[in-house]
Amino acid sequence: MANYFLNKVAVVTGGTDGIGKALVDALLAQGAKVSTCSRNHDKLYRLHREYASYPLHTVVADVSNENDCRHFIESTLKVFGGIDILINNAGISMRSLFKDAEIDVIKKVMGINFFGAVYCTRYAIHSLIERKGTIVGISSIAGYRGLPGRSGYSASKFALQGWLEAIKTELAGDGVHVMWVSPGFTASNIRNAALNDKGQKQGESPMDENKMMSAEECARRILHAVKKKKRSLVMTFTGKETVFMQKFFPGLADKFVRKFYFKEGKLIK
């Protein structure tokens, strides 16, 4: 299993920051051929320079745009000849009470977190079937339990997990493995880039990043789960506790989540 990723073609959306970048680093280190995309040309250029002698393909793409996704996947197929692993990692969060949020904020979050995965997977699906590959969705505890101040984010992750579960069942006879992972609070740029009620980047994180799991450790666990063909992966104890409580004691979960995210009636995280 040490060389599981050797010469496999792995596609990682949003591969220039956080978990996505850590996945690209780890996959290239293990001998995979990697294709990634980002909306930021400069970050992709720096990534390409960092791995100039490695089998790395990069494309500027906004995953909420179907044509961008089609171009990204088709160019990957042209360069590498197929796709063995698709990791739908690109994502964005939000921090705003629903009563204050503009509808376009929720549309944008859904466009990236849900439809981005749908678009990329749809254009890669025939190659994944041909190679009996793996589809991964980077989800969240918000895909198991709706979180206040993140209603659009929660909606996108619930949608992602429901859709992945559906296609997992559809593809079972084709030998394609489908899984979803929930990193929990991980040190990454997603909170800094979270959208406020007007759809603008928050620009800061209310969390202490030093107390969180590193993106590198998160990537290691994800790739281990891919090798083991896990159905799903919840990484943190708090995450597992939340999933358990939501399943068996939803009323109590309501109280704990409310207490965690509100102080004196105001959203704090």
PAKE-173162 format. One record per residue (C-alpha): residue number from 0; residue in one letter; x, y, z. Coordinates in Angstrom, 1 decimal, always signed. Layout:
// PAKE-173162
<mardo paba="NUM" marmar="a" X="X" Y="Y" Z="Z"/>
...
//
This chain:
// PAKE-173162
<mardo paba="0" marmar="m" X="+0.0" Y="+0.0" Z="+0.0"/>
<mardo paba="1" marmar="a" X="+3.1" Y="+2.2" Z="+0.3"/>
<mardo paba="2" marmar="n" X="+3.0" Y="+3.0" Z="-3.4"/>
<mardo paba="3" marmar="y" X="-0.8" Y="+3.2" Z="-3.7"/>
<mardo paba="4" marmar="f" X="-0.8" Y="+6.6" Z="-5.4"/>
<mardo paba="5" marmar="l" X="+2.2" Y="+5.9" Z="-7.7"/>
<mardo paba="6" marmar="n" X="+1.4" Y="+7.0" Z="-11.2"/>
<mardo paba="7" marmar="k" X="-2.3" Y="+7.5" Z="-10.4"/>
<mardo paba="8" marmar="v" X="-3.9" Y="+10.6" Z="-11.8"/>
<mardo paba="9" marmar="a" X="-5.4" Y="+12.6" Z="-9.0"/>
<mardo paba="10" marmar="v" X="-7.6" Y="+15.7" Z="-9.5"/>
<mardo paba="11" marmar="v" X="-7.9" Y="+18.2" Z="-6.6"/>
<mardo paba="12" marmar="t" X="-10.1" Y="+21.2" Z="-6.9"/>
<mardo paba="13" marmar="g" X="-8.9" Y="+24.3" Z="-5.0"/>
<mardo paba="14" marmar="g" X="-5.3" Y="+23.1" Z="-4.7"/>
<mardo paba="15" marmar="t" X="-3.5" Y="+26.3" Z="-3.8"/>
<mardo paba="16" marmar="d" X="-4.5" Y="+26.8" Z="-0.2"/>
<mardo paba="17" marmar="g" X="-5.2" Y="+24.9" Z="+3.0"/>
<mardo paba="18" marmar="i" X="-6.2" Y="+21.3" Z="+2.7"/>
<mardo paba="19" marmar="g" X="-6.2" Y="+21.4" Z="-1.1"/>
<mardo paba="20" marmar="k" X="-2.5" Y="+22.5" Z="-1.2"/>
<mardo paba="21" marmar="a" X="-1.6" Y="+19.9" Z="+1.4"/>
<mardo paba="22" marmar="l" X="-3.3" Y="+17.2" Z="-0.7"/>
<mardo paba="23" marmar="v" X="-1.4" Y="+18.3" Z="-3.8"/>
<mardo paba="24" marmar="d" X="+1.9" Y="+18.3" Z="-1.8"/>
<mardo paba="25" marmar="a" X="+1.3" Y="+14.8" Z="-0.4"/>
<mardo paba="26" marmar="l" X="+0.1" Y="+13.3" Z="-3.7"/>
<mardo paba="27" marmar="l" X="+3.1" Y="+14.5" Z="-5.7"/>
<mardo paba="28" marmar="a" X="+5.4" Y="+13.3" Z="-2.9"/>
<mardo paba="29" marmar="q" X="+3.8" Y="+9.8" Z="-3.3"/>
<mardo paba="30" marmar="g" X="+4.3" Y="+9.7" Z="-7.0"/>
<mardo paba="31" marmar="a" X="+0.9" Y="+10.7" Z="-8.3"/>
<mardo paba="32" marmar="k" X="+0.2" Y="+12.8" Z="-11.4"/>
<mardo paba="33" marmar="v" X="-1.8" Y="+15.7" Z="-10.1"/>
<mardo paba="34" marmar="s" X="-4.2" Y="+18.2" Z="-11.7"/>
<mardo paba="35" marmar="t" X="-5.5" Y="+21.1" Z="-9.8"/>
<mardo paba="36" marmar="c" X="-7.4" Y="+24.3" Z="-10.3"/>
<mardo paba="37" marmar="s" X="-7.9" Y="+27.7" Z="-8.6"/>
<mardo paba="38" marmar="r" X="-9.4" Y="+31.0" Z="-9.3"/>
<mardo paba="39" marmar="n" X="-6.1" Y="+32.7" Z="-8.5"/>
<mardo paba="40" marmar="h" X="-3.6" Y="+32.7" Z="-11.4"/>
<mardo paba="41" marmar="d" X="-0.7" Y="+34.0" Z="-9.3"/>
<mardo paba="42" marmar="k" X="-1.1" Y="+31.2" Z="-6.7"/>
<mardo paba="43" marmar="l" X="-1.2" Y="+28.6" Z="-9.5"/>
<mardo paba="44" marmar="y" X="+1.9" Y="+30.1" Z="-11.0"/>
<mardo paba="45" marmar="r" X="+3.8" Y="+29.8" Z="-7.7"/>
<mardo paba="46" marmar="l" X="+2.6" Y="+26.2" Z="-7.3"/>
<mardo paba="47" marmar="h" X="+3.8" Y="+25.4" Z="-10.8"/>
<mardo paba="48" marmar="r" X="+7.2" Y="+26.9" Z="-10.1"/>
<mardo paba="49" marmar="e" X="+7.5" Y="+25.0" Z="-6.8"/>
<mardo paba="50" marmar="y" X="+6.9" Y="+21.7" Z="-8.6"/>
<mardo paba="51" marmar="a" X="+8.4" Y="+22.5" Z="-12.0"/>
<mardo paba="52" marmar="s" X="+9.9" Y="+19.0" Z="-12.4"/>
<mardo paba="53" marmar="y" X="+6.8" Y="+17.1" Z="-11.2"/>
<mardo paba="54" marmar="p" X="+3.8" Y="+15.8" Z="-13.2"/>
<mardo paba="55" marmar="l" X="+1.5" Y="+18.7" Z="-12.2"/>
<mardo paba="56" marmar="h" X="-1.2" Y="+20.2" Z="-14.4"/>
<mardo paba="57" marmar="t" X="-2.8" Y="+23.5" Z="-13.4"/>
<mardo paba="58" marmar="v" X="-5.8" Y="+25.4" Z="-14.7"/>
<mardo paba="59" marmar="v" X="-7.4" Y="+28.7" Z="-13.7"/>
<mardo paba="60" marmar="a" X="-11.0" Y="+27.8" Z="-13.0"/>
<mardo paba="61" marmar="d" X="-14.0" Y="+28.9" Z="-10.9"/>
<mardo paba="62" marmar="v" X="-15.7" Y="+25.6" Z="-10.0"/>
<mardo paba="63" marmar="s" X="-19.1" Y="+27.4" Z="-9.8"/>
<mardo paba="64" marmar="n" X="-18.8" Y="+27.9" Z="-13.6"/>
<mardo paba="65" marmar="e" X="-19.8" Y="+24.8" Z="-15.5"/>
<mardo paba="66" marmar="n" X="-17.7" Y="+25.7" Z="-18.6"/>
<mardo paba="67" marmar="d" X="-14.6" Y="+26.3" Z="-16.4"/>
<mardo paba="68" marmar="c" X="-15.1" Y="+22.8" Z="-14.9"/>
<mardo paba="69" marmar="r" X="-15.5" Y="+21.2" Z="-18.3"/>
<mardo paba="70" marmar="h" X="-12.3" Y="+22.8" Z="-19.5"/>
<mardo paba="71" marmar="f" X="-10.5" Y="+21.8" Z="-16.4"/>
<mardo paba="72" marmar="i" X="-11.5" Y="+18.2" Z="-16.6"/>
<mardo paba="73" marmar="e" X="-11.1" Y="+17.9" Z="-20.4"/>
<mardo paba="74" marmar="s" X="-7.6" Y="+19.4" Z="-20.3"/>
<mardo paba="75" marmar="t" X="-6.7" Y="+17.0" Z="-17.5"/>
<mardo paba="76" marmar="l" X="-7.9" Y="+14.0" Z="-19.6"/>
<mardo paba="77" marmar="k" X="-5.9" Y="+15.4" Z="-22.6"/>
<mardo paba="78" marmar="v" X="-2.7" Y="+15.8" Z="-20.5"/>
<mardo paba="79" marmar="f" X="-2.8" Y="+12.6" Z="-18.4"/>
<mardo paba="80" marmar="g" X="-5.1" Y="+10.3" Z="-20.4"/>
<mardo paba="81" marmar="g" X="-7.5" Y="+9.6" Z="-17.6"/>
<mardo paba="82" marmar="i" X="-8.5" Y="+10.2" Z="-14.0"/>
<mardo paba="83" marmar="d" X="-8.2" Y="+7.7" Z="-11.1"/>
<mardo paba="84" marmar="i" X="-9.1" Y="+10.0" Z="-8.1"/>
<mardo paba="85" marmar="l" X="-11.2" Y="+13.1" Z="-8.0"/>
<mardo paba="86" marmar="i" X="-11.1" Y="+15.1" Z="-4.8"/>
<mardo paba="87" marmar="n" X="-13.8" Y="+17.8" Z="-4.7"/>
<mardo paba="88" marmar="n" X="-12.1" Y="+20.1" Z="-2.3"/>
<mardo paba="89" marmar="a" X="-12.8" Y="+23.6" Z="-3.4"/>
<mardo paba="90" marmar="g" X="-15.1" Y="+25.3" Z="-0.9"/>
<mardo paba="91" marmar="i" X="-16.2" Y="+28.6" Z="+0.7"/>
<mardo paba="92" marmar="s" X="-17.9" Y="+29.4" Z="+4.0"/>
<mardo paba="93" marmar="m" X="-20.1" Y="+32.1" Z="+5.3"/>
<mardo paba="94" marmar="r" X="-20.7" Y="+33.9" Z="+8.6"/>
<mardo paba="95" marmar="s" X="-24.0" Y="+35.7" Z="+8.8"/>
<mardo paba="96" marmar="l" X="-27.4" Y="+35.2" Z="+10.3"/>
<mardo paba="97" marmar="f" X="-30.0" Y="+34.2" Z="+7.7"/>
<mardo paba="98" marmar="k" X="-32.1" Y="+37.2" Z="+8.5"/>
<mardo paba="99" marmar="d" X="-29.2" Y="+39.5" Z="+7.6"/>
<mardo paba="100" marmar="a" X="-27.8" Y="+37.6" Z="+4.6"/>
<mardo paba="101" marmar="e" X="-28.4" Y="+38.5" Z="+1.0"/>
<mardo paba="102" marmar="i" X="-29.7" Y="+35.6" Z="-1.0"/>
<mardo paba="103" marmar="d" X="-26.8" Y="+35.9" Z="-3.4"/>
<mardo paba="104" marmar="v" X="-24.5" Y="+34.9" Z="-0.6"/>
<mardo paba="105" marmar="i" X="-26.2" Y="+31.5" Z="-0.3"/>
<mardo paba="106" marmar="k" X="-26.3" Y="+31.1" Z="-4.0"/>
<mardo paba="107" marmar="k" X="-22.6" Y="+31.7" Z="-4.2"/>
<mardo paba="108" marmar="v" X="-21.8" Y="+29.2" Z="-1.4"/>
<mardo paba="109" marmar="m" X="-24.0" Y="+26.6" Z="-3.1"/>
<mardo paba="110" marmar="g" X="-22.5" Y="+27.2" Z="-6.5"/>
<mardo paba="111" marmar="i" X="-19.0" Y="+26.5" Z="-5.2"/>
<mardo paba="112" marmar="n" X="-19.5" Y="+23.8" Z="-2.6"/>
<mardo paba="113" marmar="f" X="-22.2" Y="+21.8" Z="-4.2"/>
<mardo paba="114" marmar="f" X="-22.4" Y="+22.5" Z="-8.0"/>
<mardo paba="115" marmar="g" X="-18.6" Y="+22.7" Z="-8.3"/>
<mardo paba="116" marmar="a" X="-18.5" Y="+19.1" Z="-7.2"/>
<mardo paba="117" marmar="v" X="-21.4" Y="+18.1" Z="-9.4"/>
<mardo paba="118" marmar="y" X="-19.8" Y="+19.8" Z="-12.5"/>
<mardo paba="119" marmar="c" X="-16.4" Y="+18.3" Z="-12.1"/>
<mardo paba="120" marmar="t" X="-17.6" Y="+14.8" Z="-11.3"/>
<mardo paba="121" marmar="r" X="-20.0" Y="+14.8" Z="-14.2"/>
<mardo paba="122" marmar="y" X="-17.3" Y="+15.6" Z="-16.7"/>
<mardo paba="123" marmar="a" X="-14.9" Y="+13.1" Z="-15.1"/>
<mardo paba="124" marmar="i" X="-17.4" Y="+10.3" Z="-14.5"/>
<mardo paba="125" marmar="h" X="-16.7" Y="+8.2" Z="-17.6"/>
<mardo paba="126" marmar="s" X="-13.0" Y="+8.1" Z="-17.0"/>
<mardo paba="127" marmar="l" X="-13.6" Y="+7.3" Z="-13.3"/>
<mardo paba="128" marmar="i" X="-15.9" Y="+4.4" Z="-14.3"/>
<mardo paba="129" marmar="e" X="-13.4" Y="+3.2" Z="-16.9"/>
<mardo paba="130" marmar="r" X="-10.6" Y="+3.2" Z="-14.3"/>
<mardo paba="131" marmar="k" X="-12.7" Y="+2.1" Z="-11.4"/>
<mardo paba="132" marmar="g" X="-11.6" Y="+5.2" Z="-9.6"/>
<mardo paba="133" marmar="t" X="-12.5" Y="+7.1" Z="-6.5"/>
<mardo paba="134" marmar="i" X="-14.7" Y="+10.2" Z="-5.9"/>
<mardo paba="135" marmar="v" X="-14.1" Y="+12.2" Z="-2.7"/>
<mardo paba="136" marmar="g" X="-16.1" Y="+15.1" Z="-1.3"/>
<mardo paba="137" marmar="i" X="-14.6" Y="+17.3" Z="+1.3"/>
<mardo paba="138" marmar="s" X="-17.6" Y="+17.9" Z="+3.5"/>
<mardo paba="139" marmar="s" X="-18.0" Y="+19.2" Z="+7.1"/>
<mardo paba="140" marmar="i" X="-19.7" Y="+18.5" Z="+10.4"/>
<mardo paba="141" marmar="a" X="-22.1" Y="+21.1" Z="+8.9"/>
<mardo paba="142" marmar="g" X="-23.2" Y="+18.3" Z="+6.5"/>
<mardo paba="143" marmar="y" X="-24.5" Y="+16.4" Z="+9.5"/>
<mardo paba="144" marmar="r" X="-25.7" Y="+19.2" Z="+11.7"/>
<mardo paba="145" marmar="g" X="-26.9" Y="+22.7" Z="+10.6"/>
<mardo paba="146" marmar="l" X="-24.8" Y="+25.4" Z="+12.1"/>
<mardo paba="147" marmar="p" X="-26.1" Y="+28.9" Z="+13.0"/>
<mardo paba="148" marmar="g" X="-24.5" Y="+31.7" Z="+11.1"/>
<mardo paba="149" marmar="r" X="-23.6" Y="+29.2" Z="+8.4"/>
<mardo paba="150" marmar="s" X="-27.0" Y="+28.3" Z="+7.0"/>
<mardo paba="151" marmar="g" X="-25.9" Y="+28.4" Z="+3.3"/>
<mardo paba="152" marmar="y" X="-22.7" Y="+26.5" Z="+4.1"/>
<mardo paba="153" marmar="s" X="-24.7" Y="+23.9" Z="+6.0"/>
<mardo paba="154" marmar="a" X="-27.2" Y="+23.6" Z="+3.1"/>
<mardo paba="155" marmar="s" X="-24.3" Y="+23.1" Z="+0.6"/>
<mardo paba="156" marmar="k" X="-22.7" Y="+20.3" Z="+2.7"/>
<mardo paba="157" marmar="f" X="-26.0" Y="+18.5" Z="+3.4"/>
<mardo paba="158" marmar="a" X="-26.6" Y="+18.6" Z="-0.4"/>
<mardo paba="159" marmar="l" X="-23.1" Y="+17.4" Z="-1.1"/>
<mardo paba="160" marmar="q" X="-23.4" Y="+14.4" Z="+1.2"/>
<mardo paba="161" marmar="g" X="-26.9" Y="+13.5" Z="+0.0"/>
<mardo paba="162" marmar="w" X="-25.8" Y="+13.6" Z="-3.6"/>
<mardo paba="163" marmar="l" X="-22.6" Y="+11.6" Z="-2.9"/>
<mardo paba="164" marmar="e" X="-24.6" Y="+9.0" Z="-1.1"/>
<mardo paba="165" marmar="a" X="-26.9" Y="+8.7" Z="-4.1"/>
<mardo paba="166" marmar="i" X="-24.2" Y="+8.4" Z="-6.7"/>
<mardo paba="167" marmar="k" X="-22.3" Y="+6.0" Z="-4.4"/>
<mardo paba="168" marmar="t" X="-25.3" Y="+3.6" Z="-4.7"/>
<mardo paba="169" marmar="e" X="-25.6" Y="+4.2" Z="-8.4"/>
<mardo paba="170" marmar="l" X="-21.9" Y="+3.5" Z="-9.1"/>
<mardo paba="171" marmar="a" X="-21.6" Y="+0.5" Z="-6.8"/>
<mardo paba="172" marmar="g" X="-21.9" Y="-1.9" Z="-9.8"/>
<mardo paba="173" marmar="d" X="-19.3" Y="+0.0" Z="-11.8"/>
<mardo paba="174" marmar="g" X="-16.5" Y="-0.4" Z="-9.2"/>
<mardo paba="175" marmar="v" X="-16.3" Y="+3.3" Z="-8.5"/>
<mardo paba="176" marmar="h" X="-15.7" Y="+4.2" Z="-4.8"/>
<mardo paba="177" marmar="v" X="-17.4" Y="+7.3" Z="-3.4"/>
<mardo paba="178" marmar="m" X="-16.7" Y="+8.8" Z="+0.0"/>
<mardo paba="179" marmar="w" X="-17.0" Y="+12.0" Z="+2.0"/>
<mardo paba="180" marmar="v" X="-14.8" Y="+13.4" Z="+4.7"/>
<mardo paba="181" marmar="s" X="-15.5" Y="+15.9" Z="+7.4"/>
<mardo paba="182" marmar="p" X="-12.2" Y="+17.6" Z="+8.6"/>
<mardo paba="183" marmar="g" X="-13.7" Y="+19.6" Z="+11.5"/>
<mardo paba="184" marmar="f" X="-11.9" Y="+22.8" Z="+12.5"/>
<mardo paba="185" marmar="t" X="-8.7" Y="+22.7" Z="+10.4"/>
<mardo paba="186" marmar="a" X="-6.0" Y="+25.4" Z="+10.0"/>
<mardo paba="187" marmar="s" X="-6.8" Y="+26.8" Z="+6.6"/>
<mardo paba="188" marmar="n" X="-7.8" Y="+29.9" Z="+4.7"/>
<mardo paba="189" marmar="i" X="-11.5" Y="+29.0" Z="+4.5"/>
<mardo paba="190" marmar="r" X="-12.5" Y="+31.1" Z="+7.5"/>
<mardo paba="191" marmar="n" X="-10.6" Y="+34.1" Z="+6.4"/>
<mardo paba="192" marmar="a" X="-12.3" Y="+33.8" Z="+3.0"/>
<mardo paba="193" marmar="a" X="-15.7" Y="+33.2" Z="+4.5"/>
<mardo paba="194" marmar="l" X="-18.4" Y="+35.5" Z="+3.1"/>
<mardo paba="195" marmar="n" X="-20.2" Y="+38.0" Z="+5.3"/>
<mardo paba="196" marmar="d" X="-23.9" Y="+39.0" Z="+4.9"/>
<mardo paba="197" marmar="k" X="-23.0" Y="+41.1" Z="+1.8"/>
<mardo paba="198" marmar="g" X="-21.0" Y="+38.4" Z="+0.1"/>
<mardo paba="199" marmar="q" X="-17.7" Y="+40.1" Z="+0.9"/>
<mardo paba="200" marmar="k" X="-14.7" Y="+38.2" Z="+2.4"/>
<mardo paba="201" marmar="q" X="-14.6" Y="+38.3" Z="+6.1"/>
<mardo paba="202" marmar="g" X="-10.9" Y="+38.8" Z="+6.1"/>
<mardo paba="203" marmar="e" X="-10.3" Y="+37.4" Z="+9.6"/>
<mardo paba="204" marmar="s" X="-10.8" Y="+34.2" Z="+11.6"/>
<mardo paba="205" marmar="p" X="-12.5" Y="+34.2" Z="+15.0"/>
<mardo paba="206" marmar="m" X="-10.8" Y="+30.8" Z="+15.7"/>
<mardo paba="207" marmar="d" X="-7.4" Y="+30.1" Z="+17.2"/>
<mardo paba="208" marmar="e" X="-5.7" Y="+28.5" Z="+14.3"/>
<mardo paba="209" marmar="n" X="-2.8" Y="+27.2" Z="+16.5"/>
<mardo paba="210" marmar="k" X="-5.2" Y="+24.8" Z="+18.3"/>
<mardo paba="211" marmar="m" X="-6.5" Y="+23.2" Z="+15.1"/>
<mardo paba="212" marmar="m" X="-5.4" Y="+20.2" Z="+13.1"/>
<mardo paba="213" marmar="s" X="-2.9" Y="+21.2" Z="+10.5"/>
<mardo paba="214" marmar="a" X="-3.8" Y="+21.0" Z="+6.8"/>
<mardo paba="215" marmar="e" X="-1.0" Y="+18.5" Z="+6.4"/>
<mardo paba="216" marmar="e" X="-2.3" Y="+16.1" Z="+9.0"/>
<mardo paba="217" marmar="c" X="-5.8" Y="+16.5" Z="+7.5"/>
<mardo paba="218" marmar="a" X="-4.5" Y="+15.6" Z="+4.0"/>
<mardo paba="219" marmar="r" X="-2.6" Y="+12.6" Z="+5.5"/>
<mardo paba="220" marmar="r" X="-5.8" Y="+11.2" Z="+7.0"/>
<mardo paba="221" marmar="i" X="-7.8" Y="+11.8" Z="+3.8"/>
<mardo paba="222" marmar="l" X="-5.4" Y="+9.9" Z="+1.7"/>
<mardo paba="223" marmar="h" X="-5.2" Y="+7.1" Z="+4.2"/>
<mardo paba="224" marmar="a" X="-9.1" Y="+6.9" Z="+4.0"/>
<mardo paba="225" marmar="v" X="-8.9" Y="+6.9" Z="+0.2"/>
<mardo paba="226" marmar="k" X="-6.4" Y="+3.9" Z="+0.3"/>
<mardo paba="227" marmar="k" X="-8.7" Y="+2.1" Z="+2.7"/>
<mardo paba="228" marmar="k" X="-11.8" Y="+2.9" Z="+0.7"/>
<mardo paba="229" marmar="k" X="-13.7" Y="+4.3" Z="+3.7"/>
<mardo paba="230" marmar="r" X="-17.3" Y="+5.2" Z="+3.3"/>
<mardo paba="231" marmar="s" X="-16.9" Y="+8.4" Z="+5.3"/>
<mardo paba="232" marmar="l" X="-14.4" Y="+10.0" Z="+7.7"/>
<mardo paba="233" marmar="v" X="-15.1" Y="+12.3" Z="+10.6"/>
<mardo paba="234" marmar="m" X="-11.7" Y="+13.4" Z="+11.9"/>
<mardo paba="235" marmar="t" X="-12.1" Y="+15.1" Z="+15.3"/>
<mardo paba="236" marmar="f" X="-13.5" Y="+13.9" Z="+18.6"/>
<mardo paba="237" marmar="t" X="-15.7" Y="+17.0" Z="+18.7"/>
<mardo paba="238" marmar="g" X="-17.0" Y="+16.2" Z="+15.2"/>
<mardo paba="239" marmar="k" X="-17.8" Y="+12.5" Z="+16.2"/>
<mardo paba="240" marmar="e" X="-19.5" Y="+13.7" Z="+19.3"/>
<mardo paba="241" marmar="t" X="-21.6" Y="+16.2" Z="+17.4"/>
<mardo paba="242" marmar="v" X="-22.6" Y="+13.5" Z="+14.8"/>
<mardo paba="243" marmar="f" X="-23.6" Y="+11.1" Z="+17.6"/>
<mardo paba="244" marmar="m" X="-25.5" Y="+13.6" Z="+19.5"/>
<mardo paba="245" marmar="q" X="-27.3" Y="+14.9" Z="+16.4"/>
<mardo paba="246" marmar="k" X="-28.4" Y="+11.4" Z="+15.6"/>
<mardo paba="247" marmar="f" X="-29.6" Y="+10.2" Z="+19.0"/>
<mardo paba="248" marmar="f" X="-30.2" Y="+13.4" Z="+21.0"/>
<mardo paba="249" marmar="p" X="-31.1" Y="+16.2" Z="+18.5"/>
<mardo paba="250" marmar="g" X="-32.9" Y="+18.4" Z="+21.0"/>
<mardo paba="251" marmar="l" X="-29.8" Y="+18.4" Z="+23.3"/>
<mardo paba="252" marmar="a" X="-27.6" Y="+19.1" Z="+20.2"/>
<mardo paba="253" marmar="d" X="-29.7" Y="+22.2" Z="+19.5"/>
<mardo paba="254" marmar="k" X="-28.9" Y="+23.5" Z="+23.0"/>
<mardo paba="255" marmar="f" X="-25.2" Y="+22.7" Z="+22.8"/>
<mardo paba="256" marmar="v" X="-24.8" Y="+24.2" Z="+19.3"/>
<mardo paba="257" marmar="r" X="-26.7" Y="+27.3" Z="+20.4"/>
<mardo paba="258" marmar="k" X="-24.5" Y="+27.7" Z="+23.4"/>
<mardo paba="259" marmar="f" X="-21.3" Y="+27.2" Z="+21.4"/>
<mardo paba="260" marmar="y" X="-22.1" Y="+29.8" Z="+18.7"/>
<mardo paba="261" marmar="f" X="-24.0" Y="+32.5" Z="+20.7"/>
<mardo paba="262" marmar="k" X="-23.0" Y="+34.7" Z="+23.6"/>
<mardo paba="263" marmar="e" X="-25.6" Y="+37.0" Z="+25.2"/>
<mardo paba="264" marmar="g" X="-27.8" Y="+36.3" Z="+22.2"/>
<mardo paba="265" marmar="k" X="-25.2" Y="+37.3" Z="+19.6"/>
<mardo paba="266" marmar="l" X="-23.4" Y="+35.2" Z="+17.1"/>
<mardo paba="267" marmar="i" X="-19.8" Y="+35.0" Z="+18.1"/>
<mardo paba="268" marmar="k" X="-18.3" Y="+32.6" Z="+15.6"/>
//
